Amino acid sequence: MSEMPAVRVDHVGIAVESIEEAEELLFALGCEKIHEERSEYGSFTWATYVLGGASRLELIAPQEGSESFLTEFLERNGPGLHHVTLEAADLDRAVAALEKRGVTVVDRAEFEHWTEAFLPPSNPTGALFQLMEYHDGYAETRAAGERLFVGGGRL
């Protein structure tokens, strides 16, 4: 039962100092902003942008005057690629399949409308991967609704 379930790229997260300043480039590229929300789980704000039919970009910026993983990241690296989020149809099965292959999975957390886990950037790609499984209520509690999902629906 450790076979990898369906997985797809959900979005690419980009760390920035200011969403307002950074999004101008995304608008110039043809992106449409569909969502912005202050995280209730950390000191940051995230905004979602659609480019074409299925591409999603996310800007994440620290709350002014706060210290968090994001302020530390920006101090170390400056603005840029922060993470790649992969939506998994079944996070438990995805984690089991990865661990069976010797892949390190860390920081698993369950929230009201999604569950997540991370592959740390110490992996051979150097990229931080977020694995996410959406649950009922995720789209229904946000104004952008089903548009937040690639293709208009979750896996």
C-alpha positions in Angstrom: 0.0 0.0 0.0 3.0 2.3 -0.3 2.5 3.0 -4.0 2.6 6.8 -4.8 -0.9 8.2 -5.2 -1.7 10.9 -7.8 0.4 14.0 -7.3 0.6 17.2 -9.3 2.3 20.6 -9.1 -0.1 22.9 -7.2 2.0 26.1 -7.1 5.4 27.6 -6.8 5.9 29.8 -3.7 8.1 32.9 -4.0 9.3 34.7 -0.8 9.2 38.5 -1.1 9.5 41.5 1.2 6.3 43.0 -0.1 3.5 41.4 -2.0 2.3 44.7 -3.3 5.7 45.5 -4.9 6.4 42.0 -6.2 3.0 41.4 -7.8 3.5 44.1 -10.3 5.9 41.8 -12.2 3.3 39.0 -12.0 0.7 41.3 -13.5 3.1 42.3 -16.3 3.5 38.5 -17.0 -0.2 38.2 -17.4 -1.1 36.8 -14.0 -4.5 37.3 -12.4 -4.6 37.7 -8.6 -7.3 35.5 -7.2 -6.6 35.4 -3.4 -4.7 37.1 -0.6 -4.8 36.0 3.0 -3.0 36.6 6.3 -2.0 33.2 7.7 -3.5 32.4 11.0 -0.7 29.9 11.5 2.3 32.2 11.2 3.4 35.7 10.7 3.0 36.0 7.0 0.6 36.8 4.2 0.2 34.8 1.0 -1.4 35.6 -2.3 -2.3 33.3 -5.2 -2.0 34.2 -8.9 -3.2 32.3 -11.9 -1.3 32.2 -15.1 -3.0 30.5 -18.0 -5.3 27.6 -17.4 -3.5 25.7 -14.7 -0.4 27.5 -13.5 -0.3 28.9 -10.0 2.2 31.2 -8.4 2.2 32.2 -4.7 3.8 35.2 -3.2 4.6 35.0 0.5 5.7 38.0 2.6 6.3 38.4 6.3 4.0 40.5 8.4 5.7 43.9 9.1 7.6 43.8 12.4 7.3 40.0 12.9 10.0 37.3 13.1 9.3 34.0 11.5 10.7 31.3 9.2 10.1 33.7 6.3 12.1 36.7 7.8 15.0 34.3 8.4 14.7 33.0 4.9 14.7 36.5 3.4 17.7 37.5 5.6 19.7 34.5 4.4 18.7 34.3 0.8 16.9 37.5 -0.2 13.7 37.3 -2.3 13.2 34.2 -4.5 12.0 30.7 -4.9 10.9 29.4 -1.5 9.0 26.2 -2.2 7.3 24.0 -4.7 3.9 22.7 -3.5 2.8 19.3 -4.8 -0.8 18.4 -4.2 -1.3 14.7 -3.3 -4.5 12.8 -3.6 -3.6 10.9 -0.4 -0.9 12.5 1.8 -0.5 9.4 4.0 0.2 7.2 1.1 2.5 9.7 -0.5 4.6 10.0 2.6 4.7 6.2 3.0 5.8 5.7 -0.6 8.6 8.4 -0.2 9.8 7.0 3.1 9.9 3.5 1.6 12.3 4.9 -1.0 14.5 6.5 1.7 13.2 10.1 1.2 13.2 12.3 4.3 9.8 13.8 5.1 9.5 16.3 7.9 7.1 18.7 9.6 3.9 16.9 9.0 1.0 19.0 10.2 -2.8 18.8 10.0 -4.9 21.9 9.8 -8.6 22.4 9.5 -8.8 22.3 5.7 -5.5 20.7 4.6 -2.7 18.4 5.7 0.9 19.1 4.8 4.4 17.7 5.0 7.8 18.8 3.7 10.8 17.4 1.9 13.7 19.5 3.2 16.0 21.3 0.8 18.8 18.9 1.9 17.4 16.6 -0.8 19.4 16.3 -4.1 17.4 19.0 -5.9 18.1 21.6 -3.2 14.4 22.6 -3.3 11.9 22.7 -0.4 8.9 20.6 -1.5 5.6 21.0 0.3 3.2 18.0 0.0 -0.4 19.1 0.5 -3.7 17.3 0.6 -6.7 19.6 0.5 -9.8 18.7 2.7 -13.4 19.7 2.5 -13.9 23.3 3.3 -10.7 24.7 1.9 -12.3 26.3 -1.2 -15.6 27.0 0.5 -14.0 29.2 3.1 -12.2 31.5 0.6 -13.6 34.0 -1.9 -11.7 32.5 -4.9 -13.3 29.1 -4.2 -12.6 26.3 -6.6 -10.3 28.6 -8.6 -7.7 28.0 -6.0 -7.4 24.4 -7.3 -5.5 23.5 -10.5 -8.1 22.7 -13.1 -10.9 23.9 -10.8 -10.9 20.8 -8.4 -8.7 19.0 -6.0 -7.2 15.6 -6.7 
